[in-house]
Amino acid sequence: MSWTSRTEEPALTGATGGACRPSRWLAGIDAARGLALIGLISMQILPEYDDATQESTWSHLFSSGDAVALFALLAGVGLALSSGGRFPHTGRWLAADRMGVVMRAVLIAVVGLGIGALMPADAPADNLLIYYGVFLLLAIPFLHLSATALFVCAAISWIVGPLLMQGLAEILPAYTFSNPTFANGVEEPAGTISQLLLTGTYSVLPYLTCLLVGLGLGRMHLRDTGIQGRLLTVGAGLVLFAQTTSAFVSYAFGGYDRSLTTGGMGQDELAEVLVRGPDSLPTDTTWWLAITTPHTNPLWEIAASLGVGLLVLGSFLLVSQQFGAWLLPLSAMGAMTLTLFTAHLVALSFQAPYDQPYLWYVIHLVVAALLAVAWQRALGQGPLERVLSTSVETTRRTVLHRLHWLHRM
């Protein structure tokens, strides 16, 4: 979205637009997104546990949930930058921003639904693109808010999202498919909507907290090294506070014992669930909202993942000031994440990595990094990013023109 000098591309399409070389701090945002892409690929290719020891692998422990939270956080930052940055757009400019986001969300969701139809039922990956389109749509009502208001909304979302997820679990339609398609949306609209919002792998409402925090950060002066340093401090403090509070609530207030008596689990089974995560958030006791298990999206797991996201963003913003050239592979990948992730999902549709997951993981990463660097140097924006940018640009200009014409009448 390069229709003014202050706007940049949001999230999956990269922080920078066009073929021009991004400024250092924007390259830091792209690098953070590149790392999120690596985490997401590791989640979808590498095994969750070791067959010999039956223990969780490093990839599951260190990337599950955090990569999606980082994507949501950076989506908010990108949306804020594309709608005025520290000075949110108003009037017809805000209307144009909102219609541009609608266009972007629809196109990304269409790509995701199309890939969902291509992927087999037993595909090793869950399609984030469809959820991402819903992320963008939910952000539209918040585009005009200040940083303070956005942080307040994020705090409310942090509490309400997990409560809805657990409270409505027995009412909403059951989770029936991992990668929704056009046919699913037509045949089971209620199930598809509930999956995207609350019951799916990357359910949107719990992660809305990260999106709103990212929007708030994008309304701040992120170029300032003082703010970048505070991101590190707040992120580290949030991770420590979330983990400590979760453990304290779980054991000091009898949450662990209560889950044993009400959940029908033995100690070994419960210990495994607390590491790998349950298939869905149990509803037998509200104590489950205090755990920090990946992909269950309770209160403190969201807080911990958000803290990791702040740490990553602050670190890359600081490092990019002096060592931006070293971040080129990551920043190039982050600038064309939509193209690379789409290609990754298509590749997984034809090839399952179960036999040699680590080899396939390295292949996916090396190909993605080489393609991203070569493409950026030769052509600038990625192919799908360019299509999105052109479509959104046209939509925004059309809205601005029509509103300007109506205003003059």
BAMAR-677189 format. One line per field, with one value per residue: residue number from 1; x, y, z of N, C-alpha, C in turn. Coordinates in steps of 0.02 Angstrom, whole numbers, plus 50000, padded with zeros to 5 digits. Example, Ala and Ser with C-alpha at 12.3 -4.5 7.8 and 13.67 -1.06 7.14 Angstrom:
seq = c(1|2)
neast = c(50660|50642)
nnorth = c(49716|49888)
nup = c(50390|50354)
caeast = c(50615|50684)
canorth = c(49775|49947)
caup = c(50390|50357)
ceast = c(50660|50645)
cnorth = c(49835|50002)
cup = c(50390|50394)
REM end
This chain:
seq = c(1|2|3|4|5|6|7|8|9|10|11|12|13|14|15|16|17|18|19|20|21|22|23|24|25|26|27|28|29|30|31|32|33|34|35|36|37|38|39|40|41|42|43|44|45|46|47|48|49|50|51|52|53|54|55|56|57|58|59|60|61|62|63|64|65|66|67|68|69|70|71|72|73|74|75|76|77|78|79|80|81|82|83|84|85|86|87|88|89|90|91|92|93|94|95|96|97|98|99|100|101|102|103|104|105|106|107|108|109|110|111|112|113|114|115|116|117|118|119|120|121|122|123|124|125|126|127|128|129|130|131|132|133|134|135|136|137|138|139|140|141|142|143|144|145|146|147|148|149|150|151|152|153|154|155|156|157|158|159|160|161|162|163|164|165|166|167|168|169|170|171|172|173|174|175|176|177|178|179|180|181|182|183|184|185|186|187|188|189|190|191|192|193|194|195|196|197|198|199|200|201|202|203|204|205|206|207|208|209|210|211|212|213|214|215|216|217|218|219|220|221|222|223|224|225|226|227|228|229|230|231|232|233|234|235|236|237|238|239|240|241|242|243|244|245|246|247|248|249|250|251|252|253|254|255|256|257|258|259|260|261|262|263|264|265|266|267|268|269|270|271|272|273|274|275|276|277|278|279|280|281|282|283|284|285|286|287|288|289|290|291|292|293|294|295|296|297|298|299|300|301|302|303|304|305|306|307|308|309|310|311|312|313|314|315|316|317|318|319|320|321|322|323|324|325|326|327|328|329|330|331|332|333|334|335|336|337|338|339|340|341|342|343|344|345|346|347|348|349|350|351|352|353|354|355|356|357|358|359|360|361|362|363|364|365|366|367|368|369|370|371|372|373|374|375|376|377|378|379|380|381|382|383|384|385|386|387|388|389|390|391|392|393|394|395|396|397|398|399|400|401|402|403|404|405|406|407|408|409)
neast = c(50042|50065|50017|50030|50167|50179|50127|50131|50153|50046|50072|50060|50096|50211|50313|50355|50332|50329|50477|50578|50716|50694|50682|50791|50726|50602|50646|50682|50556|50509|50603|50569|50446|50489|50553|50441|50378|50468|50452|50319|50326|50406|50320|50230|50298|50401|50412|50303|50338|50466|50491|50564|50590|50469|50451|50417|50471|50601|50555|50418|50403|50459|50404|50268|50115|50176|50226|50110|50051|50148|50135|50004|50027|50117|50036|49946|50034|50073|49947|49920|50025|49990|49878|49900|49993|50068|49975|49821|49717|49572|49398|49366|49486|49503|49393|49433|49544|49482|49403|49506|49566|49463|49462|49591|49578|49478|49538|49650|49584|49516|49623|49668|49556|49552|49673|49643|49551|49635|49723|49749|49640|49710|49816|49974|49974|49898|49792|49834|49799|49661|49612|49686|49631|49509|49559|49601|49477|49414|49491|49452|49352|49432|49526|49531|49568|49666|49832|49823|49685|49678|49761|49685|49571|49634|49666|49538|49495|49586|49537|49402|49402|49462|49368|49247|49283|49297|49173|49077|49105|49034|48919|48937|48952|49037|49213|49261|49342|49508|49559|49468|49358|49285|49170|49144|49110|48989|48909|48918|48899|48885|48968|49091|49110|49113|49225|49327|49323|49325|49346|49441|49610|49690|49607|49523|49475|49539|49672|49654|49691|49832|49836|49774|49862|49973|49921|49912|50048|50094|50044|50132|50296|50393|50520|50601|50735|50722|50589|50596|50684|50604|50507|50575|50596|50464|50414|50496|50464|50327|50323|50388|50303|50180|50210|50248|50134|50040|50090|50082|49943|49897|49948|49953|49822|49754|49721|49781|49754|49615|49589|49627|49529|49410|49426|49445|49573|49730|49884|49996|49939|49886|50003|50063|49969|49983|50103|50101|49976|49796|49673|49565|49509|49474|49316|49280|49326|49367|49500|49580|49597|49707|49824|49977|49989|50032|49931|49806|49759|49721|49711|49844|49929|49911|49958|50093|50138|50118|50212|50330|50320|50335|50465|50536|50504|50553|50688|50730|50704|50797|50920|50921|50959|51097|51147|51078|51105|51143|51025|50963|50919|50811|50731|50701|50624|50520|50464|50395|50303|50173|50175|50276|50225|50108|50162|50228|50120|50059|50161|50161|50042|50066|50168|50206|50292|50327|50418|50554|50567|50656|50747|50661|50616|50732|50751|50635|50658|50783|50756|50654|50722|50825|50748|50674|50773|50833|50723|50681|50791|50793|50661|50586|50437|50349|50261|50122|50107|50119|50004|49905|49938|49917|49779|49723|49769|49702|49569|49568|49598|49488|49382|49422|49413|49275|49214|49269|49212|49076|49079|49100|48984)
nnorth = c(49941|50085|50215|50336|50426|50381|50257|50079|49905|49784|49648|49482|49511|49581|49714|49813|49902|49893|49897|49961|49987|49938|50040|50032|50002|49955|49843|49768|49736|49656|49553|49497|49445|49352|49261|49216|49148|49043|48977|48937|48850|48751|48700|48634|48538|48473|48341|48325|48255|48147|47988|47887|47928|47979|48108|48286|48377|48499|48589|48589|48635|48763|48835|48815|48894|49018|49067|49094|49191|49290|49320|49375|49486|49561|49580|49673|49781|49810|49845|49961|50045|50058|50134|50263|50266|50344|50442|50417|50389|50482|50517|50517|50457|50361|50281|50235|50161|50059|49993|49950|49856|49764|49716|49659|49560|49477|49431|49360|49264|49197|49141|49057|48971|48912|48840|48757|48672|48606|48536|48376|48274|48223|48309|48372|48500|48647|48770|48930|49044|49066|49094|49208|49300|49323|49381|49506|49563|49576|49674|49793|49879|49940|50024|50163|50198|50260|50226|50202|50173|50057|49968|49953|49891|49774|49716|49688|49598|49496|49437|49407|49329|49193|49153|49148|49050|48935|48934|48922|48804|48681|48712|48764|48710|48555|48535|48495|48491|48517|48606|48722|48736|48808|48733|48683|48801|48831|48717|48694|48821|48874|48790|48817|48954|48955|48876|48956|49066|49020|48880|48820|48772|48888|48983|49138|49237|49221|49256|49385|49478|49491|49547|49672|49730|49741|49834|49944|49963|49999|50126|50198|50274|50183|50188|50240|50206|50194|50154|50034|49965|49959|49872|49751|49740|49740|49628|49521|49529|49501|49368|49301|49337|49280|49141|49116|49156|49067|48943|48966|48987|48864|48769|48823|48856|48740|48698|48600|48479|48483|48465|48334|48266|48301|48292|48163|48111|48026|48048|48036|48052|48181|48253|48238|48304|48434|48470|48446|48491|48489|48414|48497|48638|48589|48585|48557|48623|48790|48805|48766|48877|48937|48876|48859|48794|48752|48808|48796|48914|48982|49105|49136|49075|49146|49270|49238|49201|49321|49398|49337|49373|49514|49520|49466|49559|49681|49647|49625|49751|49830|49766|49780|49910|49920|49803|49769|49714|49583|49525|49499|49374|49336|49453|49466|49350|49382|49490|49437|49344|49295|49240|49142|49061|49015|48940|48846|48777|48725|48640|48547|48488|48397|48320|48227|48253|48150|48043|48088|48210|48313|48332|48377|48491|48573|48585|48656|48778|48824|48836|48932|49043|49070|49093|49204|49305|49316|49352|49473|49557|49561|49589|49650|49666|49516|49397|49367|49464|49579|49572|49584|49710|49795|49774|49818|49950|50002|49989|50075|50199|50213|50223|50341|50432|50428|50468|50595|50655|50648|50731|50854|50880)
nup = c(50000|49944|49929|49994|50068|50196|50215|50230|50184|50261|50371|50318|50187|50191|50259|50179|50026|49845|49740|49801|49914|50081|50231|50376|50499|50457|50389|50498|50550|50446|50456|50580|50544|50451|50536|50605|50502|50483|50606|50592|50483|50540|50636|50555|50485|50560|50684|50828|50940|51004|50940|51004|51138|51174|51212|51202|51058|51022|50928|50943|51074|51070|50965|50944|50938|50975|50853|50778|50859|50846|50710|50714|50796|50716|50607|50658|50680|50547|50491|50563|50521|50387|50393|50434|50538|50675|50670|50653|50512|50462|50420|50244|50209|50307|50277|50152|50192|50265|50168|50088|50173|50181|50048|50044|50143|50089|49970|50020|50097|49995|49923|50025|50043|49918|49918|50024|49964|49879|49961|50037|50143|50250|50268|50325|50375|50443|50378|50384|50314|50290|50418|50437|50348|50414|50531|50480|50443|50569|50623|50568|50633|50728|50675|50684|50811|50951|51020|51159|51178|51100|51170|51286|51232|51191|51314|51363|51265|51290|51405|51376|51257|51284|51382|51311|51220|51300|51368|51267|51208|51215|51151|51024|50851|50815|50788|50630|50515|50460|50367|50300|50156|50005|49985|50114|50180|50119|50141|50279|50358|50490|50565|50503|50529|50671|50690|50634|50718|50854|50881|50801|50746|50737|50799|50792|50886|51017|50981|50945|51039|51025|50897|50918|51009|50925|50833|50919|50947|50821|50815|50885|50905|50830|50778|50872|50979|51116|51137|51071|51155|51268|51224|51229|51368|51420|51352|51399|51536|51530|51483|51590|51697|51655|51648|51782|51854|51802|51848|51986|52008|51967|52057|52189|52214|52197|52068|51987|52058|52053|51919|51903|51973|51911|51774|51731|51707|51727|51820|51735|51607|51619|51639|51514|51433|51481|51428|51287|51252|51253|51141|51126|51222|51384|51471|51600|51713|51762|51784|51680|51603|51652|51611|51515|51394|51226|51087|51150|51191|51314|51450|51506|51420|51302|51347|51373|51244|51178|51246|51201|51067|51077|51125|51014|50912|50967|50978|50844|50788|50857|50824|50686|50664|50666|50611|50495|50369|50394|50420|50302|50235|50319|50321|50186|50166|50253|50187|50081|50129|50109|49979|49995|50100|50042|49935|50012|50073|49959|49915|50019|49993|49895|49941|50080|50231|50318|50317|50311|50399|50447|50344|50241|50302|50306|50168|50129|50198|50147|50010|50017|50073|49978|49862|49904|49929|49802|49721|49781|49759|49620|49574|49673|49757|49806|49699|49734|49832|49755|49675|49775|49827|49716|49695|49816|49817|49706|49749|49861|49802|49719|49813|49879|49773|49739|49860|49872|49760|49794|49904|49848|49783)
caeast = c(50000|50112|49982|50059|50235|50178|50094|50171|50115|50037|50083|50082|50122|50274|50308|50377|50299|50369|50543|50629|50749|50660|50724|50817|50679|50553|50678|50678|50489|50507|50643|50528|50396|50524|50562|50375|50367|50509|50418|50258|50346|50430|50261|50192|50339|50439|50369|50288|50371|50516|50463|50603|50583|50401|50452|50406|50531|50616|50515|50351|50406|50481|50371|50196|50076|50212|50232|50046|50044|50192|50102|49949|50056|50144|49978|49922|50083|50067|49885|49927|50069|49956|49819|49920|50046|50055|49920|49770|49676|49502|49358|49367|49547|49489|49347|49473|49584|49439|49386|49567|49575|49413|49487|49648|49553|49441|49585|49690|49540|49503|49682|49669|49504|49573|49724|49609|49521|49690|49757|49713|49609|49761|49873|50010|49975|49836|49795|49828|49777|49590|49606|49717|49581|49462|49597|49598|49409|49400|49530|49424|49321|49481|49578|49533|49582|49733|49870|49796|49621|49691|49787|49628|49532|49672|49658|49470|49495|49626|49494|49339|49413|49465|49305|49199|49307|49279|49102|49034|49133|48984|48861|48955|48961|49101|49268|49255|49391|49566|49570|49403|49357|49224|49114|49129|49076|48920|48873|48918|48919|48892|49029|49149|49118|49134|49294|49372|49323|49335|49361|49493|49680|49713|49546|49541|49459|49593|49731|49637|49731|49897|49823|49760|49925|50012|49892|49933|50120|50101|50026|50187|50356|50433|50589|50638|50769|50696|50529|50618|50711|50548|50475|50613|50583|50394|50407|50527|50424|50263|50335|50403|50243|50130|50230|50247|50065|50007|50112|50056|49871|49885|49967|49937|49750|49726|49698|49806|49715|49546|49586|49633|49467|49352|49440|49452|49641|49780|49940|50037|49903|49882|50070|50073|49925|50009|50161|50083|49913|49739|49645|49523|49511|49424|49266|49259|49344|49397|49572|49614|49613|49770|49882|50015|50002|50025|49872|49743|49739|49693|49734|49915|49965|49909|50003|50162|50154|50124|50277|50380|50315|50364|50538|50561|50497|50601|50757|50746|50706|50861|50975|50920|50990|51169|51165|51023|51126|51145|50956|50934|50878|50749|50690|50675|50570|50464|50434|50352|50279|50112|50196|50314|50182|50064|50202|50241|50060|50050|50210|50139|49984|50090|50222|50202|50361|50332|50473|50615|50544|50709|50773|50612|50616|50790|50738|50586|50688|50836|50723|50618|50770|50858|50699|50656|50828|50842|50665|50680|50843|50779|50594|50552|50382|50333|50206|50057|50107|50107|49933|49867|49953|49883|49706|49707|49782|49646|49510|49573|49594|49418|49343|49440|49386|49202|49196|49287|49162|49014|49089|49098|48917)
canorth = c(50000|50140|50272|50396|50411|50357|50192|50020|49843|49748|49578|49427|49535|49616|49781|49861|49897|49909|49866|50002|49956|49960|50070|49981|49979|49913|49779|49732|49707|49601|49498|49464|49405|49295|49212|49186|49099|48984|48942|48906|48792|48698|48669|48594|48485|48435|48303|48355|48219|48098|47920|47846|47950|48002|48176|48338|48400|48570|48629|48594|48674|48832|48872|48805|48949|49081|49091|49123|49253|49339|49341|49419|49548|49597|49601|49736|49834|49827|49881|50028|50084|50071|50177|50327|50262|50380|50489|50376|50423|50496|50537|50474|50418|50302|50239|50201|50110|50002|49955|49916|49798|49714|49686|49616|49502|49433|49398|49311|49208|49159|49100|49004|48922|48874|48792|48707|48622|48569|48495|48314|48275|48206|48354|48383|48571|48684|48828|48993|49099|49080|49129|49273|49343|49342|49428|49573|49589|49595|49733|49852|49928|49969|50060|50234|50208|50278|50171|50188|50138|49990|49926|49938|49840|49711|49687|49660|49539|49444|49403|49384|49277|49125|49136|49127|48987|48880|48936|48902|48743|48628|48738|48775|48649|48521|48546|48437|48489|48558|48657|48737|48750|48842|48687|48682|48863|48828|48661|48699|48889|48885|48756|48852|49017|48941|48852|49012|49114|48995|48809|48795|48771|48957|49022|49209|49279|49223|49291|49455|49517|49506|49592|49739|49756|49761|49897|49996|49975|50035|50196|50228|50292|50122|50200|50262|50149|50188|50113|49966|49934|49944|49811|49695|49735|49719|49560|49474|49530|49468|49295|49279|49345|49232|49074|49113|49160|49004|48891|48982|48975|48793|48727|48854|48858|48674|48686|48536|48426|48486|48437|48262|48238|48316|48281|48093|48096|48007|48095|48032|48082|48252|48281|48241|48357|48499|48485|48446|48525|48446|48423|48557|48662|48556|48629|48532|48671|48851|48804|48757|48942|48961|48839|48891|48742|48777|48799|48794|48985|49011|49172|49147|49053|49204|49321|49216|49205|49393|49419|49313|49416|49579|49509|49458|49622|49729|49626|49638|49823|49855|49737|49805|49976|49913|49741|49753|49672|49514|49500|49497|49315|49338|49509|49451|49303|49417|49537|49400|49287|49266|49197|49084|49016|48982|48889|48794|48737|48687|48585|48496|48453|48343|48283|48224|48250|48106|47995|48123|48278|48363|48346|48418|48557|48610|48600|48710|48841|48846|48859|48994|49097|49085|49123|49271|49352|49327|49387|49541|49595|49568|49613|49687|49631|49449|49397|49375|49529|49631|49569|49613|49782|49828|49770|49862|50018|50021|49996|50136|50258|50217|50249|50411|50471|50432|50509|50663|50679|50658|50788|50916|50891)
caup = c(50000|49941|49901|50024|50091|50264|50220|50214|50177|50323|50389|50275|50124|50202|50285|50129|49961|49787|49732|49833|49971|50142|50282|50421|50550|50423|50377|50561|50555|50398|50483|50631|50509|50423|50590|50617|50449|50499|50660|50567|50442|50585|50667|50508|50456|50610|50729|50892|50994|50984|50944|51050|51208|51184|51239|51152|51024|51031|50882|50972|51135|51061|50911|50943|50965|50974|50784|50759|50898|50816|50648|50731|50820|50659|50566|50687|50666|50476|50479|50591|50476|50324|50405|50462|50589|50737|50658|50619|50462|50478|50363|50184|50209|50348|50238|50101|50227|50283|50107|50067|50216|50159|49987|50062|50181|50043|49924|50058|50114|49934|49912|50075|50029|49860|49938|50065|49919|49849|50010|50055|50209|50301|50258|50388|50391|50450|50333|50421|50271|50299|50482|50430|50318|50467|50572|50450|50448|50638|50641|50535|50679|50774|50638|50700|50882|50973|51050|51225|51170|51073|51224|51329|51196|51193|51382|51366|51222|51323|51454|51347|51207|51312|51417|51259|51190|51345|51385|51211|51177|51210|51115|50954|50810|50826|50741|50585|50461|50478|50316|50268|50085|49984|49996|50186|50197|50094|50171|50352|50374|50562|50587|50477|50566|50739|50687|50621|50774|50922|50892|50755|50768|50744|50811|50787|50944|51068|50955|50933|51087|50993|50840|50944|51036|50867|50809|50965|50937|50758|50827|50923|50867|50834|50758|50931|51012|51183|51133|51053|51216|51313|51199|51257|51440|51431|51327|51447|51597|51518|51482|51659|51738|51634|51669|51855|51877|51784|51896|52053|52009|51957|52115|52253|52223|52187|52000|51963|52090|52030|51852|51910|51999|51868|51703|51714|51684|51775|51825|51675|51551|51631|51628|51442|51407|51500|51385|51217|51243|51238|51074|51134|51290|51425|51501|51665|51764|51735|51795|51616|51575|51681|51586|51461|51344|51158|51045|51186|51192|51375|51467|51516|51359|51257|51374|51363|51173|51163|51272|51154|51008|51092|51127|50946|50876|50995|50963|50773|50777|50882|50786|50617|50659|50655|50576|50450|50312|50417|50425|50235|50220|50357|50300|50119|50175|50284|50139|50034|50168|50079|49923|50020|50138|49994|49902|50062|50080|49896|49915|50066|49964|49851|49973|50152|50255|50376|50315|50328|50413|50455|50277|50206|50336|50281|50098|50126|50221|50101|49948|50032|50083|49914|49817|49929|49918|49730|49695|49806|49725|49549|49556|49727|49790|49784|49650|49766|49865|49705|49657|49830|49831|49661|49706|49872|49794|49662|49791|49902|49759|49697|49869|49889|49717|49744|49918|49855|49713|49831|49949|49809|49756)
ceast = c(50044|50080|49997|50127|50236|50150|50140|50126|50107|50054|50103|50111|50185|50264|50325|50342|50346|50436|50597|50656|50716|50709|50741|50765|50622|50581|50678|50609|50483|50546|50605|50475|50428|50536|50495|50359|50406|50477|50357|50275|50370|50372|50228|50232|50372|50392|50359|50323|50418|50489|50499|50589|50512|50398|50443|50472|50541|50571|50445|50352|50419|50444|50296|50161|50111|50217|50167|50034|50088|50164|50045|49975|50081|50090|49951|49969|50077|50003|49888|49970|50033|49895|49838|49974|50026|49997|49866|49729|49604|49464|49362|49431|49538|49443|49385|49516|49542|49420|49447|49580|49525|49438|49544|49624|49519|49489|49627|49647|49524|49563|49684|49617|49521|49625|49693|49577|49575|49721|49716|49686|49659|49823|49907|50009|49904|49844|49782|49795|49704|49579|49633|49669|49530|49495|49589|49529|49392|49437|49498|49393|49371|49532|49584|49557|49655|49767|49840|49731|49631|49718|49732|49584|49567|49665|49589|49466|49532|49584|49434|49349|49416|49401|49252|49219|49289|49204|49056|49055|49081|48922|48875|48961|49032|49150|49271|49308|49447|49578|49505|49410|49293|49163|49095|49090|49003|48879|48867|48939|48929|48955|49092|49163|49143|49206|49343|49377|49346|49361|49418|49562|49707|49654|49562|49530|49512|49654|49717|49676|49798|49889|49813|49822|49970|49987|49914|50007|50132|50081|50079|50247|50406|50505|50633|50669|50745|50634|50548|50646|50655|50509|50509|50596|50513|50384|50435|50486|50358|50270|50345|50340|50190|50147|50226|50176|50027|50025|50083|49982|49857|49897|49947|49862|49716|49700|49719|49766|49643|49539|49591|49566|49408|49364|49446|49520|49683|49837|49983|50003|49898|49950|50084|50031|49953|50071|50139|50019|49857|49714|49600|49524|49457|49377|49246|49276|49378|49473|49610|49632|49679|49832|49916|50034|49989|49958|49807|49715|49703|49729|49810|49957|49967|49958|50076|50183|50160|50190|50333|50380|50346|50441|50568|50560|50548|50672|50775|50747|50772|50920|50978|50953|51064|51188|51110|51042|51128|51075|50924|50894|50810|50703|50662|50618|50508|50428|50390|50326|50217|50130|50230|50270|50133|50101|50216|50180|50047|50098|50189|50078|50005|50142|50214|50271|50372|50394|50539|50599|50599|50741|50725|50608|50672|50778|50690|50617|50739|50805|50688|50666|50803|50809|50682|50710|50835|50784|50665|50732|50827|50713|50559|50499|50373|50273|50137|50052|50092|50033|49890|49876|49916|49807|49685|49715|49724|49582|49512|49567|49522|49374|49358|49410|49311|49181|49213|49235|49096|49019|49082|49028|48876)
cnorth = c(50062|50203|50337|50376|50380|50286|50136|49959|49808|49674|49530|49451|49575|49688|49833|49850|49915|49876|49906|49968|49982|49994|50017|49956|49938|49845|49736|49700|49648|49540|49460|49421|49344|49241|49178|49133|49036|48943|48906|48844|48735|48663|48620|48537|48442|48399|48338|48319|48166|48027|47877|47863|47969|48070|48227|48362|48474|48614|48640|48640|48748|48870|48865|48865|49016|49109|49124|49189|49308|49364|49390|49487|49591|49618|49667|49793|49857|49866|49952|50072|50102|50116|50240|50325|50298|50429|50454|50418|50431|50511|50489|50433|50354|50254|50201|50147|50048|49961|49919|49853|49743|49678|49638|49553|49452|49396|49345|49251|49165|49114|49041|48951|48880|48822|48738|48653|48579|48519|48433|48318|48262|48250|48368|48456|48598|48750|48892|49048|49116|49117|49200|49323|49367|49391|49499|49603|49613|49658|49797|49901|49964|50015|50133|50249|50227|50219|50152|50150|50067|49943|49907|49884|49773|49677|49655|49596|49481|49404|49371|49326|49206|49105|49114|49059|48928|48877|48911|48836|48689|48650|48743|48709|48620|48538|48485|48434|48538|48615|48671|48752|48789|48798|48684|48743|48863|48775|48667|48770|48901|48851|48791|48916|49005|48915|48910|49058|49083|48924|48782|48798|48841|49004|49095|49248|49278|49262|49364|49502|49538|49554|49663|49770|49780|49826|49955|50013|50015|50108|50233|50241|50234|50132|50219|50203|50141|50144|50041|49930|49916|49883|49749|49685|49710|49647|49509|49471|49494|49393|49268|49282|49293|49161|49066|49112|49095|48949|48903|48966|48899|48752|48758|48853|48793|48659|48619|48478|48425|48455|48361|48231|48248|48297|48209|48074|48072|48057|48095|48065|48158|48286|48288|48297|48426|48519|48493|48485|48476|48460|48484|48576|48628|48607|48608|48580|48731|48852|48798|48824|48970|48927|48878|48841|48768|48760|48789|48864|49007|49076|49178|49120|49110|49257|49302|49221|49278|49420|49398|49356|49484|49574|49505|49524|49674|49711|49642|49712|49853|49830|49766|49873|49971|49854|49720|49707|49598|49483|49490|49434|49316|49394|49498|49401|49337|49465|49502|49336|49255|49218|49134|49036|48980|48926|48831|48748|48695|48628|48529|48458|48394|48298|48286|48213|48200|48062|48028|48197|48331|48381|48392|48488|48601|48630|48659|48777|48867|48873|48926|49053|49118|49119|49194|49322|49368|49368|49461|49584|49608|49604|49650|49644|49560|49450|49405|49441|49586|49631|49601|49688|49821|49830|49818|49935|50043|50032|50061|50198|50268|50247|50323|50455|50481|50476|50582|50694|50693|50720|50854|50931|50938)
cup = c(50000|49913|49936|50051|50160|50270|50198|50211|50244|50316|50334|50208|50132|50224|50233|50063|49905|49785|49766|49895|50036|50190|50334|50470|50519|50405|50440|50570|50507|50424|50537|50599|50476|50475|50606|50564|50461|50555|50636|50524|50487|50619|50620|50476|50510|50658|50796|50950|50965|50993|50995|51123|51226|51218|51183|51122|51036|50987|50911|51033|51121|51005|50911|50975|50959|50903|50761|50795|50868|50750|50663|50755|50762|50611|50592|50673|50593|50461|50506|50545|50412|50332|50443|50514|50653|50731|50618|50570|50487|50413|50304|50179|50251|50312|50184|50132|50240|50222|50080|50108|50197|50096|50002|50096|50135|49997|49960|50076|50053|49917|49961|50062|49968|49876|49982|50022|49887|49897|50027|50126|50265|50294|50325|50411|50399|50414|50371|50380|50282|50365|50476|50397|50369|50515|50545|50454|50518|50658|50616|50585|50724|50740|50658|50771|50895|51005|51118|51221|51144|51127|51273|51297|51197|51261|51389|51325|51254|51373|51421|51299|51236|51349|51367|51230|51234|51358|51330|51179|51168|51172|51040|50916|50820|50771|50695|50530|50478|50430|50279|50194|50069|49999|50070|50207|50176|50130|50246|50373|50448|50588|50564|50516|50637|50741|50679|50682|50840|50927|50849|50784|50781|50757|50824|50852|50998|51045|50940|50980|51056|50935|50865|50976|50979|50837|50853|50957|50873|50762|50867|50878|50870|50811|50818|50967|51084|51185|51115|51114|51265|51290|51227|51330|51454|51408|51375|51511|51589|51515|51552|51702|51720|51657|51745|51881|51861|51833|51965|52059|52006|52020|52182|52267|52204|52118|51973|51992|52065|51960|51854|51930|51952|51795|51683|51688|51742|51774|51762|51615|51558|51618|51553|51410|51422|51460|51313|51202|51228|51167|51072|51208|51332|51459|51572|51722|51732|51746|51730|51584|51600|51653|51530|51407|51274|51126|51083|51195|51256|51393|51468|51459|51308|51281|51363|51290|51151|51187|51227|51091|51019|51096|51057|50908|50901|50977|50890|50756|50800|50839|50715|50610|50641|50611|50527|50393|50332|50419|50356|50220|50255|50332|50230|50123|50204|50237|50088|50067|50137|50022|49948|50058|50093|49957|49949|50069|50017|49894|49961|50040|49921|49884|50049|50181|50312|50376|50336|50342|50417|50388|50239|50237|50310|50208|50091|50145|50172|50037|49960|50038|50017|49866|49839|49915|49843|49701|49717|49770|49653|49535|49612|49760|49762|49738|49682|49803|49816|49683|49711|49832|49777|49672|49762|49853|49751|49702|49831|49859|49734|49751|49880|49834|49724|49803|49906|49808|49748|49877|49911|49782|49801)
REM end
